[in-house]
Amino acid sequence: MKSYAVSAPMMTHEVAWPAQRRYSGDALRRVVMPLGGIGTGTIGLGGNGRLTDWEIGDHPATGAAPRIAHVVARVSGPTGTTITALEGPLDDADVDGPFGARIMNHGLPRFREAEFAAAYPLASLTLRDDDVPVAVTLRAFNPMIPGDVEASSLPLAMLRYRVENTSADEVEVTLSASIAHPLGDEASKRTIDVHSSDAFTALRFRAEGGRVQEQGTFALGVFGGASVSWRRSWPEHHFGDALLDYWDDLEDDALTDPERPGSSVGSLATTTTVPAGAHADIVFVLAWHLPRRRAWKWIPQEFGDDWSYEDDVFLENHYTRGFTDALDVLTRTVPQLPDLERRTVAFVQAFTTQDAPDELREAALSAVSVLRSQTVFRTADGHFFGWEGCGSTEGSCHGNCTHVWHYEYATSHLFGELARSMRELEFLHATDEGGKMSFRIGLPLETHAREWPYAAADGQMGAVVRLYHDWRLSGDEGWLRRLYPAARRAMEFCWIDGGWDADQDGLMEGVQHNTYDVEFYGPSPQMQGWYLAALAASVAMAETVGDEDFARRCAGILASGRLLTESTIFNGEYYQQHVRPLREGQFVADGLRRVTETDAIGRNPVSQLGPGCLVDQLVGDTAAELAGIGGQLARQNVRTAAFAVYRHNRRERADRTLNHMRSFAVGDEPSLIVCSYPRGDRPAIPFPYCSEAMTGFEYAAATALIQSGADEQGLQVVRDVRARFDGRRRNPFDEMEAGRHYARSMASWGTMLAWQGLRMDAVTATLHLARRAERFRQVWTDGFGWGEVEVDGDRITVSVAEGELVLGTIVFPSGARWRSDGPPVRVRAGEPLDVVIGL
């Protein structure tokens, strides 16, 4: 194919982009890939090429978009002129509205065929139509580079269109992007101005006044083409003819900036000539800059809780620091985009081609989109915050909820700086002097950090385990020492009078609020696994900082707890809860139960697990394995329980048993439900959600299965999940639970880690590997960089692509190892480490 030279400061389509999955036909229906950086908000690229879900403000906006948002191609040649939207067919589900088709851009001519190929965060859309003399390929992305938080937090979306002339004649091609002003409200002053330079031409949309969180700038820039034209408004001469006026203007030739005022719509077009059989690349970049956002707000209810935004309390967005406005984002970032694209593609290419099952690679990588959704944000001081997920117009369940976020592993292994921020918030802000950790942190931190009055047993113990995990990944003992005093208090809180383990025998018998939004009375598997893991982590951390007395205390409680766990809650097949109602006059410490959970209820508790087989009963033990603490439950019992979950909780079809709550699997879809009662002794009122199927819990069960050697069963669980997110019924880049883009879905990264058997320990400069074949290649990530490990028999090559790695030892479970003859070796990019292992 002959290439037609067009100036565009980007990598070209000649650089191959990987694709994990392809969507066409009905499978395009629900596909929306969010394009944007960490904490910046996003714009969604729909499966047919539409720009939807404009969530660049401080809140979710599912399905929302400016009333005009499209890119069209004008193609002129000997046979005439066509104008076609760079979008595929409309889906049948979008045409039946009370006033006609409901979807945006419904009246525009469009391509007949579309295919969407993706490997997050890279999206490729191919458009073809025999009636249009060009074929178009769109490549869209936002930089994502493990370890480089700044480069992965840019408020922009790159759209690179390749226009291929499929006709026998030379054609003139104009690509024109139009956007109705996306910022401000009815009280805002909205303006659009033009900026041209040698590098690019851009429209800057500005909103001043009105709601504080809506004030800011948006930029639409174009790169490539021989000439550029624009419109800063769309006049409406009569009822509903603004689009027609624009269309006629474009059809005549280049755009003409109207003299008369009109609606606040900006259009930017670039024109080039493409010979027969050649192609041209045109790049549009969307950038935004909204400096302030509202703080989240807790709204106590008589029963339960609600959350929203503080309308008069504002926080500064971290991503806007260093940029004056959206135009400045373009000016300073565009020269870096070729390198940022190269680095992004390098990681995605390596990750998607490593030796691991397709379903694991796809599940892990797709879920990372949560970190670039409205679920998360960063404040000016660098702190990283997350809702549990996103509602349609508000965040869902505020406060870095510990009993949700501790299921996920993507943040720690991709962006260690952000994971460390979460640990700092948990221990330095959310934990009081008595050791109670508010499991939802309030904002602003100075006044509201600990306003949430409750502690969650699983969340608080999970925080201790994740502190250990992030310390081992970073190797930063100074950081551990700074957080250790609060971590010790958090453990001691377990042993207070009326607490979770007041008698300090290692078994949590007290009232335990947990991720199922209820209190469990008496020892239960989920909390007990987290508790044992936290005790073991505390032993190691206490020894490191020289707190020997506390280390011995935790070790003694751990030894007792391990014995009691097996003798008390393992029923021979799986771990179950032993419900222990409150005794008359029994004291329960403050903060362990909701105000509605009275003593009377406690003496006859409802919403209990009881003898059920819980999907995530091994979650604490799997976390201990992934962190390098080592599982604290009896290994044979763990294997038996993991198989029991698969055997009893898996449903081949969702419509053969009752689900009395929310449905995340329907009809013929297979799933792993939260709880089963194989022995027929379900409580009359079991805990909420027991009949649901939620992806984060399913991944936790898959992780336990793989760690137990049940690879096929674990992979089947992952296949079941991803089959439900096939584009037809659900968006493959949005696994929901209590909201879209749900944080717990990133537990899939832990499932990948379990399969790899690969663990980094910066404290001991050790790389732990598991041999799944004589020859294999895996990608490692430690939160501060990434690289690859290649094994060929007894030879190992460790390479670094980003960051650096300090290695003194490489270990296999068999005992085979390599050890440096001297001090640990510092491995850098371009300087791989080649070693031979021995016994």
BAGUZA-473716 format. One record per residue (C-alpha): residue in three letters; y, z, x. Coordinates in steps of 0.25 Angstrom, whole numbers, plus 5000, padded with zeros to 4 digits. Layout:
<pagus>
ALAYZX;...
</pagus>
This chain:
<pagus>
MET500050005000;LYS501349965006;SER502350075006;TYR503850045003;ALA504750135011;VAL505650235002;SER506350345009;ALA505850475004;PRO505850605012;MET504450645008;MET503050625012;THR502450495006;HIS501250474997;GLU500450435009;VAL500250575012;ALA498950605003;TRP499050724993;PRO497850794990;ALA497350804975;GLN496350914970;ARG496350864956;ARG496750744948;TYR497250734933;SER497350614924;GLY497350584909;ASP497250714900;ALA497150804913;LEU498650774916;ARG498950854903;ARG499150994908;VAL499450964923;VAL500751024928;MET500851044943;PRO502051144946;LEU502951084957;GLY503851194964;GLY503851304974;ILE503451444974;GLY504351524966;THR505251404963;GLY504751364949;THR504151224947;ILE504151094940;GLY502851044934;LEU502250904937;GLY501450864925;GLY500150794926;ASN500850664921;GLY502050674930;ARG502950744921;LEU503850854926;THR503650984917;ASP503651134918;TRP505051144924;GLU504951284929;ILE506051294939;GLY506751404933;ASP506351554933;HIS505251544922;PRO504051454917;ALA504351334908;THR503051274905;GLY503251134899;ALA504751134901;ALA505551024908;PRO506950964907;ARG506950874895;ILE507050754905;ALA506150764918;HIS505450634922;VAL505350534933;VAL505350384929;ALA505050254937;ARG505850124934;VAL505150004940;SER505849874940;GLY505149744944;PRO505049594940;THR504249634928;GLY505349734923;THR505749874923;THR504949994919;ILE505250144918;THR504150244918;ALA504050394919;LEU503250444931;GLU502350514921;GLY500950484916;PRO500550484901;LEU500850584891;ASP499750674887;ASP499350664872;ALA499650814870;ASP501050794873;VAL501450694862;ASP501250764849;GLY502550844847;PRO503350864835;PHE504450764840;GLY503450674848;ALA502950694862;ARG503250834867;ILE503150794882;MET504350764891;ASN504550624895;HIS503750574883;GLY504450444880;LEU504450394895;PRO503650274899;ARG502550334908;PHE501350294916;ARG499950274909;GLU499150344920;ALA499350474928;GLU498550554937;PHE498950684943;ALA498250734956;ALA498550874962;ALA498250974972;TYR499351084971;PRO500451064974;LEU500350914975;ALA500350824963;SER500150674963;LEU500350594950;THR499950454949;LEU500550364938;ARG500050224935;ASP500250124923;ASP499949974923;ASP501249944916;VAL502050004927;PRO502249934940;VAL502150054948;ALA501150174950;VAL501750304954;THR501250424961;LEU501950554960;ARG501750664971;ALA502350804968;PHE502350934975;ASN503051054980;PRO502751104994;MET501651214995;ILE501251265009;PRO500451385011;GLY501151495019;ASP502551425017;VAL503151495005;GLU504551435007;ALA504051285008;SER503151314995;SER504351374987;LEU505251254986;PRO505851224973;LEU505551074972;ALA504550974967;MET504350844974;LEU503950714966;ARG503650594975;TYR503350464967;ARG502650354973;VAL502950224966;GLU501950114969;ASN502249974965;THR500949914959;SER501649784954;ALA501649654962;ASP503149654963;GLU504249744969;VAL504849844960;GLU506049934959;VAL505750074956;THR506650184952;LEU506150324950;SER507050414941;ALA506950564939;SER507650624928;ILE507750774924;ALA508550844914;HIS509350964920;PRO508251064922;LEU509151194924;GLY510051284916;ASP510251314902;GLU511151284890;ALA512251374897;SER512151304911;LYS513051204917;ARG512051084921;THR512450984931;ILE511750864939;ASP512350814952;VAL511850714962;HIS511650724977;SER511250614987;SER510950625001;ASP510150535011;ALA508950615008;PHE508950614993;THR509750604980;ALA509650724970;LEU510150774957;ARG510550914956;PHE510450984943;ARG511251114942;ALA511351224932;GLU512451324932;GLY512651444922;GLY511751474911;ARG510451564914;VAL510451604928;GLN508951564930;GLU509251424926;GLN510451404936;GLY510151314948;THR509951174953;PHE508851074952;ALA508750944960;LEU508050814958;GLY508050734971;VAL507550594974;PHE507050534987;GLY506650394990;GLY507150254984;ALA508250164988;SER509250204978;VAL509450334969;SER510250344956;TRP510450454946;ARG510950514933;ARG511550644931;SER511450644916;TRP510850574905;PRO511850534894;GLU511450534880;HIS512150424872;HIS511550454859;PHE510350534854;GLY509250544864;ASP509550424872;ALA509750494886;LEU508350454891;LEU508550314886;ASP509950304893;TYR509250344906;TRP508150254904;ASP509050134902;ASP509850174914;LEU508650184923;GLU508050054918;ASP509349974921;ASP509250024936;ALA509650144944;LEU510150264936;THR511650274932;ASP512350404932;PRO512950414918;GLU514450434917;ARG514350504904;PRO513750644904;GLY512450664898;SER511250764897;SER510950834910;VAL509850744915;GLY509750694930;SER509050574934;LEU508850524948;ALA508250394952;THR507850314965;THR507550164966;THR506750084976;THR506049954977;VAL504449954978;PRO503749824983;ALA502449784976;GLY501349864981;ALA502249964988;HIS502750104984;ALA503950194985;ASP504050354985;ILE505150424977;VAL505250574978;PHE505950664968;VAL506150814972;LEU506450914961;ALA507151044966;TRP507651164960;HIS508451294963;LEU508651404953;PRO509051524961;ARG508851634950;ARG507751684941;ARG507551794931;ALA506751924935;TRP505551944926;LYS505552054916;TRP504452144910;ILE504552164895;PRO503752284891;GLN503052274877;GLU502452374868;PHE501152314872;GLY501052234884;ASP502252174892;ASP503052054892;TRP503951984903;SER505151894904;TYR506351874913;GLU507551964915;ASP508751874910;ASP509751944918;VAL508951984931;PHE508851864941;LEU508151844954;GLU508451744965;ASN507351644967;HIS506851634981;TYR506651484982;THR508151454980;ARG508451534993;GLY508851435004;PHE509251324994;THR510651314988;ASP510151224976;ALA509051124972;LEU509751014979;ASP509651094992;VAL508151114989;LEU508050964990;THR508950945002;ARG508251055010;THR506851035006;VAL506650885004;PRO506650855020;GLN505550955021;LEU504650895009;PRO503850805018;ASP503350915026;LEU503151015015;GLU502350905008;ARG501550885020;ARG501251035021;THR500951045007;VAL499950925007;ALA499350975019;PHE498951105013;VAL498451044999;GLN497650945007;ALA496951045015;PHE496751135004;THR496151034994;THR495250975004;GLN494651105010;ASP493151135008;ALA493251204995;PRO492851164981;ASP493851084974;GLU493951174962;LEU494351294971;ARG495351214979;GLU496051154966;ALA496051294959;ALA496651364971;LEU497751264974;SER498151234960;ALA498351384957;VAL499351394968;SER500351324958;VAL500551464952;LEU501351494965;ARG502351384962;SER502451414947;GLN503351504939;THR502351614940;VAL503051644954;PHE504451664959;ARG505051724972;THR506351804972;ALA507451784983;ASP506851904991;GLY505551824993;HIS504751904983;PHE503651834976;PHE503451854961;GLY502451804951;TRP502251814936;GLU500751804932;GLY501051664926;CYS501951584918;GLY502251584903;SER502851454897;THR504251514899;GLU504151644906;GLY503251704917;SER502051774912;CYS501751924917;HIS502751954927;GLY502752044940;ASN501851984951;CYS500752044942;THR499752104952;HIS498552104944;VAL498651954943;TRP499251904956;HIS498151974964;TYR497151874959;GLU497751764966;TYR497651724981;ALA498551594982;THR499851674986;SER499251754997;HIS498551635003;LEU499651535002;PHE500951615002;GLY500751745009;GLU502251775009;LEU502251774994;ALA500951854993;ARG501551965002;SER502751964993;MET501952004981;ARG501252114989;GLU502652164993;LEU503052164979;GLU501852234974;PHE501852344985;LEU503352364989;HIS503952344975;ALA502952364964;THR502252484969;ASP502852624967;GLU502752744975;GLY501552794968;GLY500852664970;LYS500952604957;MET501152454958;SER501852384946;PHE500952264944;ARG502052184938;ILE503352194947;GLY504652184941;LEU505952114945;PRO506952134951;LEU506152214961;GLU507252314964;THR507252364949;HIS505952324942;ALA504852304953;ARG504052424947;GLU504552414932;TRP503152374928;PRO502452514925;TYR500952474927;ALA500052464939;ALA498852364938;ALA497552414945;ASP497052274949;GLY498452234953;GLN498752354961;MET497452344969;GLY497552194970;ALA498952214977;VAL498252304987;VAL497152194990;ARG498152084990;LEU499052165000;TYR497852175009;HIS497552025007;ASP498951975010;TRP499052065022;ARG497752005028;LEU498251865026;SER499651895033;GLY499151995043;ASP500552065042;GLU500252215044;GLY501752245043;TRP501752195029;LEU500552275026;ARG501152405031;ARG502352375023;LEU501552365010;TYR500452465013;PRO501152595008;ALA501352534994;ALA499852484995;ARG499352614998;ARG500152674986;ALA499552574977;MET498152614981;GLU498452764980;PHE498952734966;CYS497552704962;TRP497252854964;ILE498352924957;ASP498053024946;GLY497652934933;GLY497552814942;TRP496552704944;ASP495652784953;ALA496152924952;ASP494952984958;GLN494952894970;ASP493452854969;GLY493752704971;LEU493452664956;MET494652634947;GLU494352714934;GLY495852724930;VAL496652644920;GLN496852504926;HIS497852404921;ASN497352264926;THR497552114925;TYR496952114911;ASP498252184906;VAL497452304902;GLU496952434908;PHE495552454912;TYR495052594910;GLY493952624920;PRO493452554932;SER493452404931;PRO492952294941;GLN494252214943;MET495152334946;GLN493952404954;GLY493852274963;TRP495352274966;TYR495352424969;LEU494152414979;ALA494852304986;ALA496152374987;LEU495552494992;ALA494852415003;ALA496152345006;SER496852475007;VAL495852525017;ALA496152405026;MET497652415024;ALA497752565026;GLU496952555039;THR497952445044;VAL499152525042;GLY498552655048;ASP498352725035;GLU496952775038;ASP496952885028;PHE497252795016;ALA496252695022;ARG495152805021;ARG495552845007;CYS495452705002;ALA494152675009;GLY493552805003;ILE493952764989;LEU493452614992;ALA492052664996;SER491952744983;GLY492552634974;ARG491552534979;LEU490352614976;LEU490952664962;THR491352514958;GLU489852464960;SER489252584953;THR490252594942;ILE490752454937;PHE489652364942;ASN488652344931;GLY487652264939;GLU488252134935;TYR489752144936;TYR490852244937;GLN491352304924;GLN492352404919;HIS491952544916;VAL492852584905;ARG493352724906;PRO494252774895;LEU495252874897;ARG494853024895;GLU495653114887;GLY496853154895;GLN496553064907;PHE497853034915;VAL498252884918;ALA499252864928;ASP500552794924;GLY500652644926;LEU499152624925;ARG499152574910;ARG500152514900;VAL500852604891;THR500052554879;GLU498752594886;THR498752744880;ASP497752854883;ALA497152834869;ILE496852684873;GLY496352734887;ARG495352824880;ASN494752704873;PRO495252584881;VAL495252444876;SER495452314884;GLN494352354894;LEU493452264903;GLY492252354901;PRO490952294904;GLY491452154905;CYS491252054916;LEU492652034921;VAL493051904928;ASP493851964939;GLN493052084941;LEU492852054956;VAL494352014959;GLY494652134968;ASP493352104976;THR493651964978;ALA495151994982;ALA494552094992;GLU493651984998;LEU494751884998;ALA495651985005;GLY494652015016;ILE494452155011;GLY493052125007;GLY492452144993;GLN492252294989;LEU491252274978;ALA489752264981;ARG489552114985;GLN488252094977;ASN488952154964;VAL490152064966;ARG489251944967;THR488551984954;ALA489852014947;ALA490451884951;PHE489251804945;ALA489251894933;VAL490751854930;TYR490351704931;ARG489051724923;HIS489751804912;ASN491151754911;ARG491051604913;ARG491151524900;GLU490751384900;ARG491651354888;ALA492851444883;ASP492551414869;ARG491251484867;THR491751634868;LEU492951704862;ASN494251714870;HIS495151804863;MET496351794872;ARG496951674880;SER496251554883;PHE496251494897;ALA494951424894;VAL494551344881;GLY493551264875;ASP492551204885;GLU493251264897;PRO492351354906;SER492951484911;LEU492751624916;ILE493151724906;VAL493851854910;CYS492751944905;SER491351944899;TYR490552044893;PRO489052004896;ARG488452134891;GLY489052124878;ASP489852254879;ARG491352194878;PRO492352304874;ALA492852294860;ILE494252264866;PRO494052204880;PHE495152184889;PRO496152064887;TYR495851924892;CYS494351954894;SER493951824887;GLU494951734894;ALA494751654906;MET495851654917;THR495851574929;GLY496251684939;PHE495151774935;GLU494151654935;TYR494551624950;ALA494451774953;ALA492951764948;ALA492751634955;THR493251704968;ALA492251814966;LEU491051714963;ILE491351634976;GLN491451764984;SER490151804979;GLY489451674983;ALA489451614969;ASP490251484973;GLU489851394962;GLN490151494951;GLY491451524957;LEU491851374958;GLN491351354944;VAL492451454939;VAL493451384947;ARG493051244941;ASP493051304927;VAL494551354929;ARG495051224935;ALA494351144924;ARG495151214914;PHE496451164922;ASP496151024922;GLY497450964917;ARG496950934903;ARG497051074897;ARG497751154908;ASN498651134920;PRO497851134933;PHE499051204940;ASP499251314930;GLU498151414928;MET498651514917;GLU498251654913;ALA499451744908;GLY500351624910;ARG500351494917;HIS500251474933;TYR499551614933;ALA499451684946;ARG498051734945;SER497551584945;MET497851584960;ALA496551664961;SER495951534964;TRP496451544978;GLY495651664980;THR494451584975;MET494651474985;LEU494751584996;ALA493451644991;TRP492851504993;GLN493451485006;GLY493051625011;LEU494251605020;ARG495051725023;MET496251745033;ASP496551885039;ALA497751885047;VAL497552035050;THR496352005058;ALA496651855061;THR495351825055;LEU494951695047;HIS493751725038;LEU492951595034;ALA491751575025;ARG490851455029;ARG490451375016;ALA490051255025;GLU489751215039;ARG491051135039;PHE492251165030;ARG493751165030;GLN494651265022;VAL496051295020;TRP496651435024;THR497851495019;ASP498451635022;GLY499751635015;PHE500551595027;GLY499951465031;TRP498651385029;GLY497751295037;GLU496251255037;VAL494951305043;GLU493851205047;VAL492451245050;ASP491451155056;GLY490151235060;ASP490651345070;ARG491951275072;ILE493251325065;THR494551255065;VAL495751335059;SER497051265057;VAL498451305052;ALA499351205044;GLU500351315040;GLY500751445046;GLU499751505057;LEU498451575058;VAL498051685068;LEU496551695070;GLY495751785078;THR494451775070;ILE493751675061;VAL492551735053;PHE491451685044;PRO490651785035;SER489351755044;GLY490051825055;ALA490351695063;ARG491751705069;TRP492751665079;ARG493551765086;SER494751735095;ASP494551765110;GLY495951825111;PRO497051855101;PRO497051785087;VAL497351635088;ARG498651585081;VAL498351455074;ARG499551365070;ALA499651235064;GLY499151125073;GLU498351215081;PRO497051235075;LEU496051345079;ASP494651285083;VAL493551395085;VAL492051405085;ILE491451525077;GLY490251605082;LEU489451735078;
</pagus>
